[in-house]
Amino acid sequence: MSAAALRWPAEALWEAVVPLLPGFTVEVLPEIDSTNTELMRRARAGQCDPVLLVAEQQTAGKGRMGRPWRSAAGASLTFSLGLPLGPQDWSGLSLAVGVSVAESLQPTLPAAGSSTPRVALKWPNDLWLGGAQGDRKLGGILVETASFVGGASAGSPATAAHSGRYVVIGVGLNVLPQDAAGLSLPPGSLQEVEPGLDAPTALLRVVPPLVSMLQAFAQYGFAPLQPRFGLRDALAGRSVQLSDGTQGEAHGVGEDGALLVHTARGMQAVTSAEISVRPS
């Protein structure tokens, strides 16, 4: 699919979201270094209005722990949503985003034995495709926050007064099959889940429910989403190894979004974003 063929639904997105987020705007750029980096730059300069920034191509996209995220026009979907947010508890936000995105892309999980891969969630911020070809990365989520002065919050006024920040939620998804050079398994792609799905269509499916979820998260936190995460938990019941060498079995996540791992020293609740979790 050529970049020229892309028709972004900016007006439809604006119409769906602005009733929830007054002042909301949509921007689509042909190329930028990183949508997250750009919105964080703006936030630090005092621009804290709600905005969706979409890039057809990123030249310096980044994932968790600063890892590069490759994107190409038409082959991937990369966007960042920035808005003021004042939740009572920030714990589990990246997991909540993952639940919303996964459910928008695949509302009903395929039956066991189906040839359609399952859109799953790998703690703390990856989307995977699970199926006959093994577990393959479909996309990633990067959440960053910045302090801001003034502005409305998606949470309650009282909450925003003491904990409100400007949050930037970056999402990167593979739309078309990706180059597997140097990888043990090729990355997953949206067109394996739904043939013919393109980046603009996926964007329109994902963003409005994501905004609604963020507003619910501001009020109620991650706990109501815990069972929905469990339905797509790619690590549950599997042997895992933490980046510090600790090994154990994953037992889902707690109401605060912490990964529960049963180790030789008992059950551990893993909360640090700097801990990498990989199937053994």
Secondary structure, DSSP 8 states (H G I E B T S, - for coil): --GGG----HHHHHHHHTTTSTT-EEEEES-BS-HHHHHHHHHHTT--S-EEEEES-BSS-B-GGG-B----TTTEEEEEEEEEE--S--TTHHHHHHHHHHHHH-SS---TT-SS-EEEEETTTEEEEESTT--EEEEEEEEEEE--SS---SS-HHHHHHH-EEEEEEEEEE-S----TT-SS----HHHHSTT--HHHHHHHHHHHHHHHHHHHHHH-SGGGHHHHHHTBSSTTSEEEETTS-EEEEEEE-TT--EEEEETTEEEEE--TT--EEE-
